[in-house]
Amino acid sequence: MKQYNIYVTNKVGVHDPAGRATSEALADMAFEKVIDLRIGKLIKMQCMDDVSLDEVAEMCEKLLVNPVMEDYQIEEVLG
């Protein structure tokens, strides 16, 4: 079995209301050294051994990620 982590974030320039609200809340709590904070999502995927990184990328492009608004990075989990 293979495992992949897919990290999804909004593209630069795309409004991130959750990130902004969290950044402001941290500043209100005296954590004022945070310059920017963006909140994304993590997709954990378990696949059959013959699923390639290219196939996972195709799944991202076709369903898991909105490529117009989001960037993603795929990491194969070893071990």
All heavy atoms as a GROMACS GRO file, in nm:
protein
  617
    1MET      N    1   0.085  -0.117   0.000
    1MET     CA    2   0.000   0.000   0.000
    1MET      C    3   0.090   0.124   0.000
    1MET      O    4   0.189   0.129   0.071
    1MET     CB    5  -0.090  -0.002   0.123
    1MET     CG    6  -0.168   0.122   0.144
    1MET     SD    7  -0.288   0.114   0.279
    1MET     CE    8  -0.197   0.046   0.413
    2LYS      N    9   0.054   0.224  -0.080
    2LYS     CA   10   0.123   0.352  -0.083
    2LYS      C   11   0.038   0.456  -0.012
    2LYS      O   12  -0.084   0.447  -0.013
    2LYS     CB   13   0.147   0.399  -0.226
    2LYS     CG   14   0.260   0.330  -0.295
    2LYS     CD   15   0.287   0.398  -0.429
    2LYS     CE   16   0.403   0.334  -0.500
    2LYS     NZ   17   0.426   0.396  -0.630
    3GLN      N   18   0.106   0.553   0.046
    3GLN     CA   19   0.036   0.662   0.112
    3GLN      C   20   0.089   0.794   0.057
    3GLN      O   21   0.210   0.809   0.036
    3GLN     CB   22   0.057   0.658   0.263
    3GLN     CG   23  -0.005   0.535   0.327
    3GLN     CD   24   0.011   0.538   0.478
    3GLN    OE1   25   0.033   0.641   0.539
    3GLN    NE2   26  -0.003   0.423   0.540
    4TYR      N   27  -0.002   0.886   0.035
    4TYR     CA   28   0.033   1.019  -0.013
    4TYR      C   29  -0.033   1.124   0.076
    4TYR      O   30  -0.145   1.106   0.121
    4TYR     CB   31  -0.017   1.040  -0.157
    4TYR     CG   32   0.052   0.953  -0.260
    4TYR    CD1   33  -0.006   0.834  -0.302
    4TYR    CD2   34   0.174   0.991  -0.313
    4TYR    CE1   35   0.056   0.756  -0.397
    4TYR    CE2   36   0.237   0.912  -0.408
    4TYR     CZ   37   0.178   0.795  -0.450
    4TYR     OH   38   0.241   0.716  -0.544
    5ASN      N   39   0.039   1.232   0.098
    5ASN     CA   40  -0.018   1.351   0.160
    5ASN      C   41  -0.024   1.457   0.051
    5ASN      O   42   0.075   1.481  -0.019
    5ASN     CB   43   0.069   1.403   0.275
    5ASN     CG   44   0.062   1.315   0.397
    5ASN    OD1   45  -0.034   1.241   0.416
    5ASN    ND2   46   0.162   1.322   0.481
    6ILE      N   47  -0.139   1.520   0.037
    6ILE     CA   48  -0.158   1.627  -0.062
    6ILE      C   49  -0.189   1.754   0.016
    6ILE      O   50  -0.289   1.761   0.087
    6ILE     CB   51  -0.273   1.591  -0.159
    6ILE    CG1   52  -0.245   1.456  -0.225
    6ILE    CG2   53  -0.289   1.703  -0.263
    6ILE    CD1   54  -0.368   1.390  -0.284
    7TYR      N   55  -0.100   1.851   0.004
    7TYR     CA   56  -0.115   1.979   0.073
    7TYR      C   57  -0.176   2.079  -0.024
    7TYR      O   58  -0.121   2.103  -0.131
    7TYR     CB   59   0.020   2.029   0.123
    7TYR     CG   60   0.087   1.932   0.218
    7TYR    CD1   61   0.178   1.839   0.172
    7TYR    CD2   62   0.056   1.935   0.353
    7TYR    CE1   63   0.240   1.750   0.259
    7TYR    CE2   64   0.117   1.845   0.441
    7TYR     CZ   65   0.208   1.753   0.393
    7TYR     OH   66   0.268   1.665   0.480
    8VAL      N   67  -0.290   2.137   0.012
    8VAL     CA   68  -0.363   2.227  -0.076
    8VAL      C   69  -0.371   2.365  -0.009
    8VAL      O   70  -0.411   2.375   0.108
    8VAL     CB   71  -0.506   2.174  -0.103
    8VAL    CG1   72  -0.579   2.264  -0.202
    8VAL    CG2   73  -0.502   2.030  -0.154
    9THR      N   74  -0.333   2.468  -0.084
    9THR     CA   75  -0.343   2.606  -0.035
    9THR      C   76  -0.400   2.694  -0.145
    9THR      O   77  -0.391   2.660  -0.263
    9THR     CB   78  -0.205   2.662   0.007
    9THR    OG1   79  -0.116   2.652  -0.104
    9THR    CG2   80  -0.148   2.587   0.126
   10ASN      N   81  -0.456   2.807  -0.104
   10ASN     CA   82  -0.503   2.904  -0.203
   10ASN      C   83  -0.383   2.962  -0.276
   10ASN      O   84  -0.277   2.981  -0.217
   10ASN     CB   85  -0.580   3.018  -0.136
   10ASN     CG   86  -0.718   2.976  -0.093
   10ASN    OD1   87  -0.771   2.876  -0.139
   10ASN    ND2   88  -0.777   3.050  -0.002
   11LYS      N   89  -0.400   2.990  -0.404
   11LYS     CA   90  -0.294   3.056  -0.480
   11LYS      C   91  -0.269   3.194  -0.421
   11LYS      O   92  -0.357   3.255  -0.361
   11LYS     CB   93  -0.334   3.069  -0.626
   11LYS     CG   94  -0.333   2.938  -0.702
   11LYS     CD   95  -0.360   2.962  -0.849
   11LYS     CE   96  -0.363   2.831  -0.923
   11LYS     NZ   97  -0.242   2.802  -0.995
   12VAL      N   98  -0.148   3.243  -0.442
   12VAL     CA   99  -0.114   3.378  -0.400
   12VAL      C  100  -0.210   3.474  -0.469
   12VAL      O  101  -0.235   3.463  -0.589
   12VAL     CB  102   0.033   3.411  -0.435
   12VAL    CG1  103   0.064   3.556  -0.404
   12VAL    CG2  104   0.126   3.318  -0.359
   13GLY      N  105  -0.265   3.566  -0.393
   13GLY     CA  106  -0.360   3.662  -0.448
   13GLY      C  107  -0.505   3.622  -0.431
   13GLY      O  108  -0.594   3.705  -0.447
   14VAL      N  109  -0.531   3.496  -0.397
   14VAL     CA  110  -0.668   3.451  -0.372
   14VAL      C  111  -0.699   3.479  -0.225
   14VAL      O  112  -0.622   3.444  -0.135
   14VAL     CB  113  -0.685   3.301  -0.403
   14VAL    CG1  114  -0.823   3.252  -0.362
   14VAL    CG2  115  -0.662   3.275  -0.551
   15HIS      N  116  -0.810   3.543  -0.201
   15HIS     CA  117  -0.851   3.582  -0.066
   15HIS      C  118  -0.863   3.459   0.024
   15HIS      O  119  -0.920   3.357  -0.016
   15HIS     CB  120  -0.984   3.656  -0.075
   15HIS     CG  121  -1.030   3.715   0.055
   15HIS    ND1  122  -0.956   3.807   0.125
   15HIS    CD2  123  -1.141   3.693   0.128
   15HIS    CE1  124  -1.020   3.840   0.235
   15HIS    NE2  125  -1.133   3.772   0.240
   16ASP      N  126  -0.808   3.469   0.144
   16ASP     CA  127  -0.812   3.360   0.243
   16ASP      C  128  -0.874   3.414   0.372
   16ASP      O  129  -0.803   3.455   0.465
   16ASP     CB  130  -0.671   3.308   0.268
   16ASP     CG  131  -0.666   3.192   0.367
   16ASP    OD1  132  -0.772   3.144   0.411
   16ASP    OD2  133  -0.554   3.149   0.401
   17PRO      N  134  -1.007   3.420   0.381
   17PRO     CA  135  -1.070   3.480   0.499
   17PRO      C  136  -1.037   3.406   0.629
   17PRO      O  137  -1.021   3.470   0.734
   17PRO     CB  138  -1.220   3.474   0.468
   17PRO     CG  139  -1.236   3.381   0.354
   17PRO     CD  140  -1.104   3.374   0.283
   18ALA      N  141  -1.025   3.276   0.627
   18ALA     CA  142  -0.992   3.202   0.749
   18ALA      C  143  -0.851   3.235   0.796
   18ALA      O  144  -0.826   3.254   0.915
   18ALA     CB  145  -1.007   3.052   0.727
   19GLY      N  146  -0.759   3.244   0.703
   19GLY     CA  147  -0.622   3.280   0.737
   19GLY      C  148  -0.612   3.420   0.793
   19GLY      O  149  -0.542   3.445   0.892
   20ARG      N  150  -0.683   3.512   0.731
   20ARG     CA  151  -0.680   3.651   0.779
   20ARG      C  152  -0.740   3.663   0.919
   20ARG      O  153  -0.684   3.729   1.006
   20ARG     CB  154  -0.754   3.741   0.681
   20ARG     CG  155  -0.749   3.886   0.724
   20ARG     CD  156  -0.812   3.978   0.622
   20ARG     NE  157  -0.787   4.113   0.665
   20ARG     CZ  158  -0.736   4.206   0.590
   20ARG    NH1  159  -0.704   4.180   0.467
   20ARG    NH2  160  -0.716   4.327   0.637
   21ALA      N  161  -0.854   3.598   0.941
   21ALA     CA  162  -0.919   3.604   1.072
   21ALA      C  163  -0.830   3.542   1.179
   21ALA      O  164  -0.819   3.596   1.290
   21ALA     CB  165  -1.054   3.532   1.067
   22THR      N  166  -0.764   3.433   1.147
   22THR     CA  167  -0.676   3.368   1.244
   22THR      C  168  -0.554   3.455   1.273
   22THR      O  169  -0.512   3.469   1.388
   22THR     CB  170  -0.633   3.230   1.192
   22THR    OG1  171  -0.750   3.152   1.166
   22THR    CG2  172  -0.546   3.158   1.294
   23SER      N  173  -0.499   3.516   1.170
   23SER     CA  174  -0.386   3.607   1.188
   23SER      C  175  -0.423   3.725   1.278
   23SER      O  176  -0.348   3.763   1.368
   23SER     CB  177  -0.338   3.656   1.051
   23SER     OG  178  -0.227   3.741   1.065
   24GLU      N  179  -0.541   3.781   1.255
   24GLU     CA  180  -0.588   3.892   1.338
   24GLU      C  181  -0.612   3.848   1.482
   24GLU      O  182  -0.582   3.921   1.576
   24GLU     CB  183  -0.714   3.954   1.276
   24GLU     CG  184  -0.686   4.028   1.147
   24GLU     CD  185  -0.812   4.073   1.075
   24GLU    OE1  186  -0.924   4.044   1.123
   24GLU    OE2  187  -0.798   4.137   0.969
   25ALA      N  188  -0.666   3.728   1.499
   25ALA     CA  189  -0.690   3.677   1.635
   25ALA      C  190  -0.558   3.656   1.709
   25ALA      O  191  -0.548   3.687   1.828
   25ALA     CB  192  -0.769   3.546   1.629
   26LEU      N  193  -0.457   3.607   1.640
   26LEU     CA  194  -0.326   3.591   1.703
   26LEU      C  195  -0.269   3.727   1.745
   26LEU      O  196  -0.213   3.740   1.853
   26LEU     CB  197  -0.229   3.520   1.608
   26LEU     CG  198  -0.253   3.370   1.588
   26LEU    CD1  199  -0.165   3.318   1.475
   26LEU    CD2  200  -0.226   3.294   1.716
   27ALA      N  201  -0.285   3.827   1.659
   27ALA     CA  202  -0.237   3.962   1.693
   27ALA      C  203  -0.311   4.014   1.816
   27ALA      O  204  -0.249   4.076   1.904
   27ALA     CB  205  -0.255   4.056   1.574
   28ASP      N  206  -0.440   3.989   1.824
   28ASP     CA  207  -0.518   4.031   1.941
   28ASP      C  208  -0.472   3.962   2.069
   28ASP      O  209  -0.491   4.014   2.178
   28ASP     CB  210  -0.668   4.003   1.920
   28ASP     CG  211  -0.730   4.093   1.814
   28ASP    OD1  212  -0.668   4.196   1.779
   28ASP    OD2  213  -0.841   4.059   1.767
   29MET      N  214  -0.410   3.845   2.054
   29MET     CA  215  -0.360   3.769   2.169
   29MET      C  216  -0.212   3.800   2.196
   29MET      O  217  -0.146   3.725   2.266
   29MET     CB  218  -0.379   3.619   2.143
   29MET     CG  219  -0.524   3.579   2.127
   29MET     SD  220  -0.543   3.410   2.067
   29MET     CE  221  -0.484   3.318   2.206
   30ALA      N  222  -0.162   3.907   2.136
   30ALA     CA  223  -0.025   3.955   2.154
   30ALA      C  224   0.080   3.871   2.081
   30ALA      O  225   0.198   3.880   2.110
   30ALA     CB  226   0.011   3.969   2.301
   31PHE      N  227   0.038   3.789   1.986
   31PHE     CA  228   0.132   3.720   1.897
   31PHE      C  229   0.145   3.807   1.771
   31PHE      O  230   0.086   3.778   1.668
   31PHE     CB  231   0.082   3.580   1.861
   31PHE     CG  232   0.076   3.487   1.979
   31PHE    CD1  233  -0.047   3.453   2.035
   31PHE    CD2  234   0.191   3.432   2.034
   31PHE    CE1  235  -0.054   3.367   2.144
   31PHE    CE2  236   0.185   3.346   2.142
   31PHE     CZ  237   0.062   3.314   2.197
   32GLU      N  238   0.222   3.913   1.784
   32GLU     CA  239   0.225   4.016   1.680
   32GLU      C  240   0.335   3.997   1.578
   32GLU      O  241   0.349   4.078   1.486
   32GLU     CB  242   0.239   4.152   1.748
   32GLU     CG  243   0.119   4.182   1.837
   32GLU     CD  244   0.139   4.303   1.926
   32GLU    OE1  245   0.253   4.351   1.937
   32GLU    OE2  246   0.039   4.349   1.983
   33LYS      N  247   0.413   3.891   1.587
   33LYS     CA  248   0.522   3.869   1.493
   33LYS      C  249   0.481   3.790   1.370
   33LYS      O  250   0.562   3.765   1.281
   33LYS     CB  251   0.638   3.800   1.564
   33LYS     CG  252   0.701   3.888   1.672
   33LYS     CD  253   0.816   3.820   1.740
   33LYS     CE  254   0.872   3.910   1.850
   33LYS     NZ  255   0.983   3.845   1.920
   34VAL      N  256   0.355   3.748   1.363
   34VAL     CA  257   0.306   3.675   1.245
   34VAL      C  258   0.278   3.776   1.134
   34VAL      O  259   0.198   3.868   1.151
   34VAL     CB  260   0.177   3.596   1.280
   34VAL    CG1  261   0.122   3.528   1.155
   34VAL    CG2  262   0.206   3.494   1.388
   35ILE      N  263   0.347   3.761   1.023
   35ILE     CA  264   0.332   3.854   0.911
   35ILE      C  265   0.217   3.811   0.820
   35ILE      O  266   0.137   3.893   0.776
   35ILE     CB  267   0.463   3.864   0.833
   35ILE    CG1  268   0.571   3.924   0.922
   35ILE    CG2  269   0.445   3.945   0.706
   35ILE    CD1  270   0.710   3.916   0.865
   36ASP      N  271   0.210   3.683   0.790
   36ASP     CA  272   0.105   3.632   0.703
   36ASP      C  273   0.072   3.491   0.747
   36ASP      O  274   0.159   3.417   0.794
   36ASP     CB  275   0.152   3.633   0.557
   36ASP     CG  276   0.041   3.596   0.459
   36ASP    OD1  277  -0.075   3.634   0.484
   36ASP    OD2  278   0.071   3.530   0.357
   37LEU      N  279  -0.054   3.453   0.735
   37LEU     CA  280  -0.097   3.320   0.774
   37LEU      C  281  -0.202   3.275   0.672
   37LEU      O  282  -0.297   3.347   0.645
   37LEU     CB  283  -0.157   3.324   0.915
   37LEU     CG  284  -0.193   3.190   0.978
   37LEU    CD1  285  -0.167   3.197   1.128
   37LEU    CD2  286  -0.337   3.153   0.952
   38ARG      N  287  -0.181   3.160   0.614
   38ARG     CA  288  -0.276   3.105   0.518
   38ARG      C  289  -0.318   2.967   0.566
   38ARG      O  290  -0.235   2.890   0.613
   38ARG     CB  291  -0.214   3.099   0.379
   38ARG     CG  292  -0.170   3.238   0.332
   38ARG     CD  293  -0.102   3.236   0.199
   38ARG     NE  294  -0.189   3.204   0.088
   38ARG     CZ  295  -0.279   3.287   0.035
   38ARG    NH1  296  -0.296   3.406   0.084
   38ARG    NH2  297  -0.352   3.250  -0.067
   39ILE      N  298  -0.444   2.939   0.556
   39ILE     CA  299  -0.496   2.810   0.599
   39ILE      C  300  -0.535   2.728   0.476
   39ILE      O  301  -0.602   2.778   0.386
   39ILE     CB  302  -0.616   2.828   0.694
   39ILE    CG1  303  -0.568   2.894   0.823
   39ILE    CG2  304  -0.685   2.695   0.721
   39ILE    CD1  305  -0.674   2.919   0.925
   40GLY      N  306  -0.490   2.605   0.474
   40GLY     CA  307  -0.519   2.517   0.362
   40GLY      C  308  -0.582   2.389   0.412
   40GLY      O  309  -0.646   2.384   0.517
   41LYS      N  310  -0.559   2.284   0.336
   41LYS     CA  311  -0.612   2.154   0.378
   41LYS      C  312  -0.510   2.045   0.346
   41LYS      O  313  -0.423   2.063   0.260
   41LYS     CB  314  -0.746   2.123   0.312
   41LYS     CG  315  -0.743   2.118   0.161
   41LYS     CD  316  -0.883   2.103   0.102
   41LYS     CE  317  -0.880   2.121  -0.049
   41LYS     NZ  318  -1.012   2.120  -0.108
   42LEU      N  319  -0.521   1.936   0.416
   42LEU     CA  320  -0.435   1.820   0.396
   42LEU      C  321  -0.525   1.704   0.356
   42LEU      O  322  -0.622   1.673   0.426
   42LEU     CB  323  -0.359   1.786   0.524
   42LEU     CG  324  -0.291   1.650   0.531
   42LEU    CD1  325  -0.182   1.640   0.424
   42LEU    CD2  326  -0.234   1.626   0.669
   43ILE      N  327  -0.492   1.641   0.245
   43ILE     CA  328  -0.563   1.521   0.201
   43ILE      C  329  -0.467   1.404   0.220
   43ILE      O  330  -0.356   1.404   0.167
   43ILE     CB  331  -0.605   1.531   0.053
   43ILE    CG1  332  -0.697   1.651   0.032
   43ILE    CG2  333  -0.670   1.401   0.007
   43ILE    CD1  334  -0.723   1.684  -0.114
   44LYS      N  335  -0.507   1.305   0.300
   44LYS     CA  336  -0.427   1.185   0.321
   44LYS      C  337  -0.489   1.074   0.238
   44LYS      O  338  -0.608   1.045   0.252
   44LYS     CB  339  -0.426   1.147   0.469
   44LYS     CG  340  -0.356   1.249   0.556
   44LYS     CD  341  -0.367   1.209   0.701
   44LYS     CE  342  -0.246   1.219   0.783
   44LYS     NZ  343  -0.118   1.188   0.738
   45MET      N  344  -0.408   1.014   0.152
   45MET     CA  345  -0.461   0.914   0.059
   45MET      C  346  -0.381   0.783   0.072
   45MET      O  347  -0.259   0.786   0.072
   45MET     CB  348  -0.448   0.968  -0.084
   45MET     CG  349  -0.497   0.874  -0.190
   45MET     SD  350  -0.471   0.941  -0.357
   45MET     CE  351  -0.587   1.075  -0.360
   46GLN      N  352  -0.452   0.673   0.083
   46GLN     CA  353  -0.391   0.541   0.079
   46GLN      C  354  -0.433   0.476  -0.051
   46GLN      O  355  -0.551   0.478  -0.088
   46GLN     CB  356  -0.435   0.456   0.197
   46GLN     CG  357  -0.385   0.508   0.329
   46GLN     CD  358  -0.426   0.419   0.445
   46GLN    OE1  359  -0.516   0.335   0.433
   46GLN    NE2  360  -0.360   0.436   0.558
   47CYS      N  361  -0.336   0.420  -0.123
   47CYS     CA  362  -0.361   0.364  -0.256
   47CYS      C  363  -0.297   0.226  -0.268
   47CYS      O  364  -0.212   0.189  -0.188
   47CYS     CB  365  -0.300   0.453  -0.364
   47CYS     SG  366  -0.350   0.624  -0.360
   48MET      N  367  -0.335   0.158  -0.371
   48MET     CA  368  -0.269   0.033  -0.406
   48MET      C  369  -0.125   0.065  -0.446
   48MET      O  370  -0.093   0.177  -0.487
   48MET     CB  371  -0.342  -0.036  -0.522
   48MET     CG  372  -0.490  -0.064  -0.495
   48MET     SD  373  -0.516  -0.178  -0.359
   48MET     CE  374  -0.467  -0.331  -0.434
   49ASP      N  375  -0.036  -0.033  -0.437
   49ASP     CA  376   0.105  -0.013  -0.465
   49ASP      C  377   0.135   0.035  -0.606
   49ASP      O  378   0.237   0.099  -0.630
   49ASP     CB  379   0.184  -0.142  -0.439
   49ASP     CG  380   0.204  -0.168  -0.292
   49ASP    OD1  381   0.202  -0.072  -0.213
   49ASP    OD2  382   0.222  -0.286  -0.254
   50ASP      N  383   0.048   0.005  -0.700
   50ASP     CA  384   0.077   0.041  -0.839
   50ASP      C  385   0.028   0.180  -0.879
   50ASP      O  386   0.038   0.218  -0.995
   50ASP     CB  387   0.021  -0.065  -0.935
   50ASP     CG  388  -0.131  -0.079  -0.926
   50ASP    OD1  389  -0.191  -0.030  -0.828
   50ASP    OD2  390  -0.189  -0.141  -1.017
   51VAL      N  391  -0.022   0.259  -0.784
   51VAL     CA  392  -0.066   0.396  -0.814
   51VAL      C  393   0.057   0.487  -0.814
   51VAL      O  394   0.132   0.492  -0.717
   51VAL     CB  395  -0.170   0.446  -0.711
   51VAL    CG1  396  -0.202   0.592  -0.733
   51VAL    CG2  397  -0.297   0.362  -0.722
   52SER      N  398   0.078   0.558  -0.925
   52SER     CA  399   0.196   0.642  -0.940
   52SER      C  400   0.168   0.785  -0.895
   52SER      O  401   0.053   0.827  -0.882
   52SER     CB  402   0.241   0.643  -1.087
   52SER     OG  403   0.147   0.715  -1.166
   53LEU      N  404   0.274   0.859  -0.878
   53LEU     CA  405   0.265   1.001  -0.844
   53LEU      C  406   0.190   1.076  -0.954
   53LEU      O  407   0.110   1.166  -0.924
   53LEU     CB  408   0.405   1.058  -0.825
   53LEU     CG  409   0.416   1.199  -0.771
   53LEU    CD1  410   0.359   1.208  -0.630
   53LEU    CD2  411   0.560   1.243  -0.772
   54ASP      N  412   0.212   1.040  -1.078
   54ASP     CA  413   0.140   1.103  -1.189
   54ASP      C  414  -0.010   1.079  -1.180
   54ASP      O  415  -0.089   1.167  -1.211
   54ASP     CB  416   0.193   1.052  -1.324
   54ASP     CG  417   0.332   1.104  -1.356
   54ASP    OD1  418   0.372   1.208  -1.299
   54ASP    OD2  419   0.400   1.041  -1.440
   55GLU      N  420  -0.050   0.960  -1.139
   55GLU     CA  421  -0.192   0.931  -1.124
   55GLU      C  422  -0.254   1.013  -1.011
   55GLU      O  423  -0.367   1.062  -1.024
   55GLU     CB  424  -0.215   0.782  -1.098
   55GLU     CG  425  -0.191   0.695  -1.221
   55GLU     CD  426  -0.205   0.548  -1.189
   55GLU    OE1  427  -0.120   0.496  -1.114
   55GLU    OE2  428  -0.301   0.487  -1.239
   56VAL      N  429  -0.180   1.030  -0.903
   56VAL     CA  430  -0.230   1.111  -0.792
   56VAL      C  431  -0.245   1.256  -0.838
   56VAL      O  432  -0.345   1.322  -0.809
   56VAL     CB  433  -0.139   1.100  -0.668
   56VAL    CG1  434  -0.184   1.194  -0.558
   56VAL    CG2  435  -0.135   0.957  -0.617
   57ALA      N  436  -0.148   1.305  -0.914
   57ALA     CA  437  -0.156   1.442  -0.968
   57ALA      C  438  -0.278   1.456  -1.060
   57ALA      O  439  -0.348   1.558  -1.056
   57ALA     CB  440  -0.029   1.476  -1.044
   58GLU      N  441  -0.306   1.355  -1.139
   58GLU     CA  442  -0.424   1.358  -1.226
   58GLU      C  443  -0.553   1.363  -1.143
   58GLU      O  444  -0.646   1.436  -1.176
   58GLU     CB  445  -0.425   1.236  -1.319
   58GLU     CG  446  -0.536   1.238  -1.419
   58GLU     CD  447  -0.533   1.120  -1.516
   58GLU    OE1  448  -0.440   1.036  -1.509
   58GLU    OE2  449  -0.627   1.111  -1.598
   59MET      N  450  -0.558   1.288  -1.034
   59MET     CA  451  -0.674   1.292  -0.944
   59MET      C  452  -0.691   1.433  -0.887
   59MET      O  453  -0.804   1.483  -0.876
   59MET     CB  454  -0.656   1.192  -0.829
   59MET     CG  455  -0.660   1.048  -0.868
   59MET     SD  456  -0.633   0.945  -0.721
   59MET     CE  457  -0.546   0.807  -0.793
   60CYS      N  458  -0.580   1.495  -0.851
   60CYS     CA  459  -0.585   1.631  -0.798
   60CYS      C  460  -0.642   1.727  -0.902
   60CYS      O  461  -0.731   1.807  -0.872
   60CYS     CB  462  -0.446   1.677  -0.755
   60CYS     SG  463  -0.384   1.596  -0.607
   61GLU      N  464  -0.590   1.720  -1.023
   61GLU     CA  465  -0.632   1.812  -1.130
   61GLU      C  466  -0.779   1.793  -1.168
   61GLU      O  467  -0.847   1.890  -1.202
   61GLU     CB  468  -0.544   1.793  -1.254
   61GLU     CG  469  -0.400   1.835  -1.236
   61GLU     CD  470  -0.383   1.986  -1.228
   61GLU    OE1  471  -0.461   2.060  -1.289
   61GLU    OE2  472  -0.288   2.028  -1.159
   62LYS      N  473  -0.827   1.669  -1.162
   62LYS     CA  474  -0.963   1.640  -1.208
   62LYS      C  475  -1.070   1.653  -1.100
   62LYS      O  476  -1.186   1.678  -1.131
   62LYS     CB  477  -0.969   1.500  -1.268
   62LYS     CG  478  -0.896   1.491  -1.400
   62LYS     CD  479  -0.917   1.357  -1.465
   62LYS     CE  480  -0.855   1.358  -1.604
   62LYS     NZ  481  -0.878   1.232  -1.675
   63LEU      N  482  -1.032   1.636  -0.970
   63LEU     CA  483  -1.135   1.636  -0.867
   63LEU      C  484  -1.094   1.698  -0.734
   63LEU      O  485  -1.170   1.775  -0.677
   63LEU     CB  486  -1.183   1.492  -0.841
   63LEU     CG  487  -1.289   1.477  -0.732
   63LEU    CD1  488  -1.420   1.542  -0.775
   63LEU    CD2  489  -1.311   1.331  -0.698
   64LEU      N  490  -0.977   1.665  -0.685
   64LEU     CA  491  -0.943   1.699  -0.547
   64LEU      C  492  -0.906   1.845  -0.524
   64LEU      O  493  -0.919   1.895  -0.413
   64LEU     CB  494  -0.827   1.611  -0.500
   64LEU     CG  495  -0.854   1.461  -0.504
   64LEU    CD1  496  -0.729   1.383  -0.466
   64LEU    CD2  497  -0.970   1.424  -0.414
   65VAL      N  498  -0.860   1.914  -0.628
   65VAL     CA  499  -0.812   2.050  -0.616
   65VAL      C  500  -0.878   2.136  -0.722
   65VAL      O  501  -0.903   2.090  -0.834
   65VAL     CB  502  -0.658   2.053  -0.633
   65VAL    CG1  503  -0.604   2.193  -0.632
   65VAL    CG2  504  -0.590   1.968  -0.527
   66ASN      N  505  -0.905   2.261  -0.688
   66ASN     CA  506  -0.952   2.357  -0.788
   66ASN      C  507  -0.828   2.428  -0.842
   66ASN      O  508  -0.778   2.521  -0.780
   66ASN     CB  509  -1.047   2.457  -0.724
   66ASN     CG  510  -1.094   2.563  -0.821
   66ASN    OD1  511  -1.043   2.574  -0.932
   66ASN    ND2  512  -1.192   2.641  -0.781
   67PRO      N  513  -0.775   2.385  -0.958
   67PRO     CA  514  -0.649   2.440  -1.007
   67PRO      C  515  -0.655   2.588  -1.045
   67PRO      O  516  -0.552   2.652  -1.060
   67PRO     CB  517  -0.615   2.352  -1.128
   67PRO     CG  518  -0.742   2.288  -1.168
   67PRO     CD  519  -0.829   2.281  -1.045
   68VAL      N  520  -0.773   2.643  -1.057
   68VAL     CA  521  -0.786   2.786  -1.085
   68VAL      C  522  -0.753   2.867  -0.961
   68VAL      O  523  -0.689   2.972  -0.969
   68VAL     CB  524  -0.929   2.818  -1.135
   68VAL    CG1  525  -0.950   2.968  -1.148
   68VAL    CG2  526  -0.958   2.747  -1.265
   69MET      N  527  -0.792   2.818  -0.843
   69MET     CA  528  -0.776   2.894  -0.719
   69MET      C  529  -0.676   2.834  -0.621
   69MET      O  530  -0.635   2.902  -0.527
   69MET     CB  531  -0.912   2.906  -0.649
   69MET     CG  532  -1.016   2.979  -0.730
   69MET     SD  533  -1.172   2.994  -0.644
   69MET     CE  534  -1.126   3.099  -0.510
   70GLU      N  535  -0.638   2.708  -0.641
   70GLU     CA  536  -0.556   2.640  -0.542
   70GLU      C  537  -0.428   2.584  -0.603
   70GLU      O  538  -0.425   2.544  -0.719
   70GLU     CB  539  -0.634   2.526  -0.477
   70GLU     CG  540  -0.757   2.570  -0.400
   70GLU     CD  541  -0.841   2.455  -0.352
   70GLU    OE1  542  -0.860   2.356  -0.425
   70GLU    OE2  543  -0.892   2.465  -0.239
   71ASP      N  544  -0.324   2.582  -0.522
   71ASP     CA  545  -0.200   2.511  -0.552
   71ASP      C  546  -0.197   2.385  -0.467
   71ASP      O  547  -0.262   2.379  -0.362
   71ASP     CB  548  -0.078   2.596  -0.518
   71ASP     CG  549  -0.058   2.713  -0.613
   71ASP    OD1  550  -0.084   2.698  -0.733
   71ASP    OD2  551  -0.016   2.821  -0.565
   72TYR      N  552  -0.119   2.289  -0.510
   72TYR     CA  553  -0.106   2.167  -0.429
   72TYR      C  554   0.034   2.110  -0.442
   72TYR      O  555   0.106   2.137  -0.539
   72TYR     CB  556  -0.211   2.062  -0.467
   72TYR     CG  557  -0.196   2.007  -0.607
   72TYR    CD1  558  -0.125   1.891  -0.629
   72TYR    CD2  559  -0.255   2.071  -0.716
   72TYR    CE1  560  -0.111   1.839  -0.758
   72TYR    CE2  561  -0.241   2.020  -0.844
   72TYR     CZ  562  -0.169   1.904  -0.865
   72TYR     OH  563  -0.155   1.854  -0.991
   73GLN      N  564   0.070   2.034  -0.342
   73GLN     CA  565   0.198   1.965  -0.340
   73GLN      C  566   0.172   1.822  -0.292
   73GLN      O  567   0.103   1.804  -0.192
   73GLN     CB  568   0.296   2.036  -0.247
   73GLN     CG  569   0.432   1.971  -0.240
   73GLN     CD  570   0.525   2.048  -0.149
   73GLN    OE1  571   0.491   2.151  -0.094
   73GLN    NE2  572   0.645   1.996  -0.132
   74ILE      N  573   0.228   1.725  -0.362
   74ILE     CA  574   0.208   1.585  -0.327
   74ILE      C  575   0.336   1.532  -0.263
   74ILE      O  576   0.445   1.554  -0.314
   74ILE     CB  577   0.174   1.501  -0.451
   74ILE    CG1  578   0.050   1.555  -0.521
   74ILE    CG2  579   0.155   1.354  -0.413
   74ILE    CD1  580   0.027   1.497  -0.660
   75GLU      N  581   0.317   1.461  -0.153
   75GLU     CA  582   0.430   1.401  -0.083
   75GLU      C  583   0.400   1.252  -0.066
   75GLU      O  584   0.295   1.216  -0.011
   75GLU     CB  585   0.446   1.469   0.053
   75GLU     CG  586   0.543   1.399   0.146
   75GLU     CD  587   0.537   1.461   0.286
   75GLU    OE1  588   0.441   1.430   0.360
   75GLU    OE2  589   0.626   1.540   0.316
   76GLU      N  590   0.490   1.166  -0.112
   76GLU     CA  591   0.474   1.024  -0.087
   76GLU      C  592   0.526   0.995   0.054
   76GLU      O  593   0.637   1.034   0.089
   76GLU     CB  594   0.549   0.939  -0.189
   76GLU     CG  595   0.526   0.792  -0.171
   76GLU     CD  596   0.587   0.706  -0.280
   76GLU    OE1  597   0.638   0.760  -0.380
   76GLU    OE2  598   0.584   0.582  -0.265
   77VAL      N  599   0.444   0.929   0.134
   77VAL     CA  600   0.482   0.896   0.271
   77VAL      C  601   0.556   0.763   0.267
   77VAL      O  602   0.500   0.661   0.225
   77VAL     CB  603   0.357   0.887   0.363
   77VAL    CG1  604   0.398   0.851   0.505
   77VAL    CG2  605   0.280   1.018   0.359
   78LEU      N  606   0.680   0.765   0.310
   78LEU     CA  607   0.761   0.644   0.307
   78LEU      C  608   0.757   0.574   0.442
   78LEU      O  609   0.749   0.639   0.546
   78LEU     CB  610   0.906   0.679   0.270
   78LEU     CG  611   0.923   0.751   0.136
   78LEU    CD1  612   1.068   0.791   0.118
   78LEU    CD2  613   0.875   0.663   0.023
   79GLY      N  614   0.767   0.445   0.437
   79GLY     CA  615   0.776   0.369   0.562
   79GLY      C  616   0.650   0.310   0.597
   79GLY      O  617   0.595   0.267   0.679
   0.00000   0.00000   0.00000
